[in-house]
Amino acid sequence: PRSTLFPYTTLFRSAAAAGDWRPLFNGKDLDGWTHRDGKAPGPGWTVADGTLAIAKPKTGDIWTRDRFGDFVLELEFKTAGNSGVFIRTADPKNNVQTGIEIQVNVPGGPDRHSVGSIYDLVAPSKNAGKDGWNKAVITAKGASLTVELNGEKVASMDLDKWTEAGKNPDGSKNKFKTALKDFKREGHIGFQDHGAVVAYRNVRIKTLD
């Protein structure tokens, strides 16, 4: 299916077989990445020495042109504060209500808003964040989402268990106006500009059958 946001892009199909890695950020420029409106990313996003960074916060989130369904996403991040990785986002103009965020932040928690959490949904099992560069592995396969941080599995969820809008299975509240079981299971990947300096490198993705 064609993207509703970027009508000239399609759901990514690798020229190689599923299971092969593809760089999602080429380390040289912003090819394949856009602002939420499909235009070029804001000037605050820069590329240098194989690193994608937001040196001037408040410039806007950055999004893949392509859409992804089942995948393993690997990346490294370094941050001075709050940021996030959005996955399977149906509409980047309404990312808060159509995508799922993996929290990027300085070490802290664990709670549903700390680094490594599935934001507002699942707290990490421990504070696995560290100062400097961190490695995250995010896996999406059907209803299953898992997050690894610095080599440790810290969060997982089964979307099918989120059957009510605004409520987690344990009865706690969340921000979502739609039950997570009804979210689209493919969409754009995005890096959040939440006002903090943040950098990403070694970003690659492997699509799954």
KEKOL-362993 format. One record per residue (C-alpha): chain; x, y, z; residue number from 0. Coordinates in nm, 4 decimals. Example, Ala and Ser with C-alpha at 12.3 -4.5 7.8 and 13.67 -1.06 7.14 Angstrom:
2
@cadena=A&c1=1.2300&c2=-0.4500&c3=0.7800&num=0
@cadena=A&c1=1.3670&c2=-0.1060&c3=0.7140&num=1
This chain:
209
@cadena=A&c1=0.0000&c2=0.0000&c3=0.0000&num=0
@cadena=A&c1=0.1116&c2=0.3546&c3=-0.0688&num=1
@cadena=A&c1=0.1948&c2=0.5902&c3=0.2138&num=2
@cadena=A&c1=-0.0830&c2=0.8341&c3=0.2939&num=3
@cadena=A&c1=0.1783&c2=1.0934&c3=0.3872&num=4
@cadena=A&c1=0.4287&c2=1.0460&c3=0.1069&num=5
@cadena=A&c1=0.2225&c2=0.9344&c3=-0.1965&num=6
@cadena=A&c1=0.5257&c2=0.8515&c3=-0.4091&num=7
@cadena=A&c1=0.6794&c2=0.6060&c3=-0.1654&num=8
@cadena=A&c1=0.5788&c2=0.2499&c3=-0.0945&num=9
@cadena=A&c1=0.6134&c2=0.0104&c3=0.1908&num=10
@cadena=A&c1=0.9802&c2=-0.0850&c3=0.1823&num=11
@cadena=A&c1=1.0640&c2=-0.4059&c3=-0.0020&num=12
@cadena=A&c1=1.4330&c2=-0.4902&c3=0.0077&num=13
@cadena=A&c1=1.6030&c2=-0.5762&c3=-0.3193&num=14
@cadena=A&c1=1.7624&c2=-0.8536&c3=-0.1165&num=15
@cadena=A&c1=1.5732&c2=-1.1208&c3=0.0707&num=16
@cadena=A&c1=1.4047&c2=-1.0478&c3=0.4006&num=17
@cadena=A&c1=1.6574&c2=-1.1079&c3=0.6755&num=18
@cadena=A&c1=1.9317&c2=-0.8963&c3=0.5164&num=19
@cadena=A&c1=2.0432&c2=-0.5767&c3=0.6853&num=20
@cadena=A&c1=1.9943&c2=-0.2387&c3=0.5174&num=21
@cadena=A&c1=2.1434&c2=0.0897&c3=0.6426&num=22
@cadena=A&c1=1.8551&c2=0.3175&c3=0.7383&num=23
@cadena=A&c1=2.0911&c2=0.6132&c3=0.7752&num=24
@cadena=A&c1=2.3751&c2=0.6075&c3=0.5236&num=25
@cadena=A&c1=2.6159&c2=0.8054&c3=0.7414&num=26
@cadena=A&c1=2.6694&c2=1.0693&c3=0.4720&num=27
@cadena=A&c1=2.3505&c2=1.2689&c3=0.4232&num=28
@cadena=A&c1=1.9752&c2=1.2763&c3=0.4931&num=29
@cadena=A&c1=1.8742&c2=1.0761&c3=0.1876&num=30
@cadena=A&c1=1.5536&c2=0.8855&c3=0.2688&num=31
@cadena=A&c1=1.4579&c2=1.1097&c3=0.5620&num=32
@cadena=A&c1=1.2015&c2=1.3897&c3=0.5702&num=33
@cadena=A&c1=1.0168&c2=1.6357&c3=0.7884&num=34
@cadena=A&c1=0.6692&c2=1.5253&c3=0.8959&num=35
@cadena=A&c1=0.5155&c2=1.7045&c3=0.5960&num=36
@cadena=A&c1=0.7319&c2=1.5125&c3=0.3497&num=37
@cadena=A&c1=0.9671&c2=1.8040&c3=0.2847&num=38
@cadena=A&c1=1.3385&c2=1.8202&c3=0.3642&num=39
@cadena=A&c1=1.4277&c2=1.7864&c3=0.7348&num=40
@cadena=A&c1=1.4721&c2=2.1022&c3=0.9379&num=41
@cadena=A&c1=1.8152&c2=2.2702&c3=0.9326&num=42
@cadena=A&c1=1.8847&c2=2.1668&c3=1.2902&num=43
@cadena=A&c1=1.9512&c2=1.8075&c3=1.1815&num=44
@cadena=A&c1=2.3122&c2=1.7635&c3=1.0725&num=45
@cadena=A&c1=2.5327&c2=1.4821&c3=0.9465&num=46
@cadena=A&c1=2.9020&c2=1.4601&c3=1.0311&num=47
@cadena=A&c1=3.1472&c2=1.1733&c3=1.0806&num=48
@cadena=A&c1=2.8779&c2=0.9097&c3=1.0298&num=49
@cadena=A&c1=2.6502&c2=1.0631&c3=1.2924&num=50
@cadena=A&c1=2.2999&c2=1.2076&c3=1.2543&num=51
@cadena=A&c1=2.2481&c2=1.4752&c3=1.5186&num=52
@cadena=A&c1=2.0095&c2=1.7503&c3=1.6154&num=53
@cadena=A&c1=2.2364&c2=2.0379&c3=1.7011&num=54
@cadena=A&c1=1.9556&c2=2.2931&c3=1.7023&num=55
@cadena=A&c1=1.6523&c2=2.1586&c3=1.8921&num=56
@cadena=A&c1=1.2960&c2=2.2688&c3=1.8102&num=57
@cadena=A&c1=1.3579&c2=2.2035&c3=1.4421&num=58
@cadena=A&c1=1.1092&c2=1.9156&c3=1.4158&num=59
@cadena=A&c1=1.1118&c2=1.5372&c3=1.4119&num=60
@cadena=A&c1=1.2705&c2=1.3429&c3=1.1269&num=61
@cadena=A&c1=1.1008&c2=1.0510&c3=0.9473&num=62
@cadena=A&c1=1.1810&c2=0.7734&c3=0.7033&num=63
@cadena=A&c1=1.0166&c2=0.8083&c3=0.3642&num=64
@cadena=A&c1=0.9633&c2=0.4333&c3=0.3639&num=65
@cadena=A&c1=0.7207&c2=0.2433&c3=0.5828&num=66
@cadena=A&c1=0.8073&c2=-0.0732&c3=0.7731&num=67
@cadena=A&c1=0.6003&c2=-0.3528&c3=0.9241&num=68
@cadena=A&c1=0.7907&c2=-0.6429&c3=1.0823&num=69
@cadena=A&c1=1.1563&c2=-0.5652&c3=1.1399&num=70
@cadena=A&c1=1.4605&c2=-0.5532&c3=1.3651&num=71
@cadena=A&c1=1.5965&c2=-0.2002&c3=1.4051&num=72
@cadena=A&c1=1.9443&c2=-0.1445&c3=1.5479&num=73
@cadena=A&c1=2.0905&c2=0.1929&c3=1.6362&num=74
@cadena=A&c1=2.3177&c2=0.3758&c3=1.8741&num=75
@cadena=A&c1=2.2164&c2=0.6991&c3=2.0444&num=76
@cadena=A&c1=2.3712&c2=0.9611&c3=2.2669&num=77
@cadena=A&c1=2.1535&c2=1.2267&c3=2.4269&num=78
@cadena=A&c1=2.1517&c2=1.5147&c3=2.6729&num=79
@cadena=A&c1=1.7826&c2=1.4687&c3=2.7501&num=80
@cadena=A&c1=1.4413&c2=1.3592&c3=2.6292&num=81
@cadena=A&c1=1.4021&c2=1.2141&c3=2.2798&num=82
@cadena=A&c1=1.2544&c2=0.9003&c3=2.1281&num=83
@cadena=A&c1=1.2361&c2=0.6554&c3=1.8400&num=84
@cadena=A&c1=0.8910&c2=0.6225&c3=1.6869&num=85
@cadena=A&c1=0.7989&c2=0.3026&c3=1.5043&num=86
@cadena=A&c1=0.5100&c2=0.1954&c3=1.2790&num=87
@cadena=A&c1=0.3789&c2=0.5514&c3=1.2735&num=88
@cadena=A&c1=0.0772&c2=0.5778&c3=1.0454&num=89
@cadena=A&c1=0.0771&c2=0.9592&c3=1.0298&num=90
@cadena=A&c1=0.3861&c2=1.1587&c3=1.1333&num=91
@cadena=A&c1=0.1654&c2=1.4685&c3=1.1585&num=92
@cadena=A&c1=-0.0129&c2=1.2893&c3=1.4444&num=93
@cadena=A&c1=0.2704&c2=1.0728&c3=1.5723&num=94
@cadena=A&c1=0.1561&c2=1.0800&c3=1.9356&num=95
@cadena=A&c1=-0.1682&c2=0.9001&c3=1.8502&num=96
@cadena=A&c1=-0.0650&c2=0.6884&c3=1.5506&num=97
@cadena=A&c1=0.2818&c2=0.5632&c3=1.6475&num=98
@cadena=A&c1=0.4607&c2=0.3881&c3=1.9320&num=99
@cadena=A&c1=0.7634&c2=0.5526&c3=2.0935&num=100
@cadena=A&c1=1.0679&c2=0.3849&c3=2.2398&num=101
@cadena=A&c1=1.2023&c2=0.6307&c3=2.4950&num=102
@cadena=A&c1=1.5473&c2=0.7800&c3=2.4471&num=103
@cadena=A&c1=1.6780&c2=0.9680&c3=2.7486&num=104
@cadena=A&c1=1.9620&c2=0.9949&c3=2.9960&num=105
@cadena=A&c1=1.9954&c2=0.7074&c3=3.2476&num=106
@cadena=A&c1=1.7099&c2=0.6925&c3=3.4983&num=107
@cadena=A&c1=1.4042&c2=0.5078&c3=3.6174&num=108
@cadena=A&c1=1.2873&c2=0.2498&c3=3.5541&num=109
@cadena=A&c1=0.9372&c2=0.3740&c3=3.4825&num=110
@cadena=A&c1=0.7051&c2=0.4052&c3=3.1834&num=111
@cadena=A&c1=0.8769&c2=0.7283&c3=3.0743&num=112
@cadena=A&c1=1.2435&c2=0.6392&c3=3.1332&num=113
@cadena=A&c1=1.5060&c2=0.5331&c3=2.8827&num=114
@cadena=A&c1=1.4260&c2=0.1956&c3=2.7256&num=115
@cadena=A&c1=1.0545&c2=0.2133&c3=2.8006&num=116
@cadena=A&c1=0.7793&c2=0.1639&c3=2.5469&num=117
@cadena=A&c1=0.6555&c2=0.5103&c3=2.6240&num=118
@cadena=A&c1=0.3509&c2=0.5311&c3=2.8514&num=119
@cadena=A&c1=0.2886&c2=0.1584&c3=2.8005&num=120
@cadena=A&c1=0.5667&c2=-0.0600&c3=2.9439&num=121
@cadena=A&c1=0.8392&c2=0.0306&c3=3.1909&num=122
@cadena=A&c1=1.1836&c2=-0.1204&c3=3.1369&num=123
@cadena=A&c1=1.2785&c2=-0.4022&c3=3.3723&num=124
@cadena=A&c1=1.5828&c2=-0.2035&c3=3.4838&num=125
@cadena=A&c1=1.7758&c2=0.1160&c3=3.4198&num=126
@cadena=A&c1=2.0120&c2=-0.0112&c3=3.1509&num=127
@cadena=A&c1=2.1012&c2=0.3315&c3=3.0139&num=128
@cadena=A&c1=2.4482&c2=0.4756&c3=3.0409&num=129
@cadena=A&c1=2.6247&c2=0.8028&c3=2.9774&num=130
@cadena=A&c1=2.7617&c2=0.8429&c3=2.6269&num=131
@cadena=A&c1=2.6640&c2=0.6074&c3=2.3461&num=132
@cadena=A&c1=2.3928&c2=0.3449&c3=2.4018&num=133
@cadena=A&c1=2.2905&c2=0.0622&c3=2.1696&num=134
@cadena=A&c1=1.9215&c2=-0.0167&c3=2.1210&num=135
@cadena=A&c1=1.7630&c2=-0.3064&c3=1.9337&num=136
@cadena=A&c1=1.3904&c2=-0.2774&c3=1.8611&num=137
@cadena=A&c1=1.2035&c2=-0.5766&c3=1.7212&num=138
@cadena=A&c1=0.8496&c2=-0.5607&c3=1.5828&num=139
@cadena=A&c1=0.6865&c2=-0.8844&c3=1.4717&num=140
@cadena=A&c1=0.3109&c2=-0.8893&c3=1.4412&num=141
@cadena=A&c1=0.1664&c2=-0.8022&c3=1.7824&num=142
@cadena=A&c1=0.5017&c2=-0.8496&c3=1.9574&num=143
@cadena=A&c1=0.7368&c2=-0.5608&c3=2.0379&num=144
@cadena=A&c1=1.0654&c2=-0.5966&c3=2.2263&num=145
@cadena=A&c1=1.3366&c2=-0.3523&c3=2.3281&num=146
@cadena=A&c1=1.6980&c2=-0.4355&c3=2.4091&num=147
@cadena=A&c1=1.9231&c2=-0.1701&c3=2.5586&num=148
@cadena=A&c1=2.2988&c2=-0.2182&c3=2.5826&num=149
@cadena=A&c1=2.2670&c2=-0.5934&c3=2.5343&num=150
@cadena=A&c1=1.9813&c2=-0.6512&c3=2.7805&num=151
@cadena=A&c1=1.6160&c2=-0.7144&c3=2.7004&num=152
@cadena=A&c1=1.4373&c2=-0.4471&c3=2.9026&num=153
@cadena=A&c1=1.0817&c2=-0.4207&c3=2.7661&num=154
@cadena=A&c1=0.8294&c2=-0.6208&c3=2.5676&num=155
@cadena=A&c1=0.4589&c2=-0.6111&c3=2.4946&num=156
@cadena=A&c1=0.1855&c2=-0.7965&c3=2.3102&num=157
@cadena=A&c1=-0.0265&c2=-0.5347&c3=2.1347&num=158
@cadena=A&c1=-0.3260&c2=-0.7686&c3=2.1351&num=159
@cadena=A&c1=-0.3459&c2=-0.7361&c3=2.5147&num=160
@cadena=A&c1=-0.4045&c2=-0.3589&c3=2.4896&num=161
@cadena=A&c1=-0.7764&c2=-0.3888&c3=2.4243&num=162
@cadena=A&c1=-0.9016&c2=-0.0547&c3=2.5641&num=163
@cadena=A&c1=-0.8278&c2=0.3032&c3=2.4644&num=164
@cadena=A&c1=-0.6493&c2=0.4979&c3=2.7369&num=165
@cadena=A&c1=-0.5823&c2=0.1948&c3=2.9563&num=166
@cadena=A&c1=-0.2994&c2=-0.0528&c3=3.0004&num=167
@cadena=A&c1=-0.3707&c2=-0.4181&c3=3.0868&num=168
@cadena=A&c1=-0.2734&c2=-0.3530&c3=3.4510&num=169
@cadena=A&c1=-0.5414&c2=-0.0844&c3=3.4763&num=170
@cadena=A&c1=-0.3073&c2=0.2147&c3=3.4620&num=171
@cadena=A&c1=-0.3886&c2=0.4948&c3=3.2208&num=172
@cadena=A&c1=-0.2095&c2=0.5793&c3=2.8967&num=173
@cadena=A&c1=-0.2358&c2=0.8661&c3=2.6478&num=174
@cadena=A&c1=-0.3775&c2=0.6705&c3=2.3554&num=175
@cadena=A&c1=-0.7254&c2=0.7418&c3=2.2225&num=176
@cadena=A&c1=-0.7273&c2=0.4135&c3=2.0298&num=177
@cadena=A&c1=-0.6700&c2=0.0647&c3=2.1696&num=178
@cadena=A&c1=-0.3174&c2=-0.0457&c3=2.0773&num=179
@cadena=A&c1=-0.4513&c2=-0.3731&c3=1.9334&num=180
@cadena=A&c1=-0.6131&c2=-0.1626&c3=1.6605&num=181
@cadena=A&c1=-0.2995&c2=0.0306&c3=1.5639&num=182
@cadena=A&c1=-0.1633&c2=-0.0214&c3=1.2135&num=183
@cadena=A&c1=0.1232&c2=-0.2686&c3=1.2175&num=184
@cadena=A&c1=0.3327&c2=-0.0826&c3=0.9668&num=185
@cadena=A&c1=0.4367&c2=0.2778&c3=0.9254&num=186
@cadena=A&c1=0.7189&c2=0.5295&c3=0.9333&num=187
@cadena=A&c1=1.0172&c2=0.5282&c3=1.1702&num=188
@cadena=A&c1=1.1022&c2=0.8616&c3=1.3274&num=189
@cadena=A&c1=1.3557&c2=1.0309&c3=1.5540&num=190
@cadena=A&c1=1.1957&c2=1.2783&c3=1.7912&num=191
@cadena=A&c1=1.2975&c2=1.6379&c3=1.8472&num=192
@cadena=A&c1=1.1855&c2=1.6972&c3=2.2053&num=193
@cadena=A&c1=1.4111&c2=1.9952&c3=2.2706&num=194
@cadena=A&c1=1.7276&c2=1.8071&c3=2.3712&num=195
@cadena=A&c1=2.0507&c2=1.7576&c3=2.1808&num=196
@cadena=A&c1=2.0579&c2=1.3984&c3=2.0568&num=197
@cadena=A&c1=2.2676&c2=1.1984&c3=1.8097&num=198
@cadena=A&c1=2.2256&c2=0.8664&c3=1.6280&num=199
@cadena=A&c1=2.4679&c2=0.6435&c3=1.4412&num=200
@cadena=A&c1=2.4976&c2=0.2900&c3=1.3014&num=201
@cadena=A&c1=2.1269&c2=0.2857&c3=1.2191&num=202
@cadena=A&c1=2.0243&c2=-0.0252&c3=1.0263&num=203
@cadena=A&c1=1.7125&c2=-0.2336&c3=0.9731&num=204
@cadena=A&c1=1.6333&c2=-0.5932&c3=0.8810&num=205
@cadena=A&c1=1.2859&c2=-0.6716&c3=0.7533&num=206
@cadena=A&c1=1.1238&c2=-0.9937&c3=0.8725&num=207
@cadena=A&c1=0.8986&c2=-1.2385&c3=0.6866&num=208
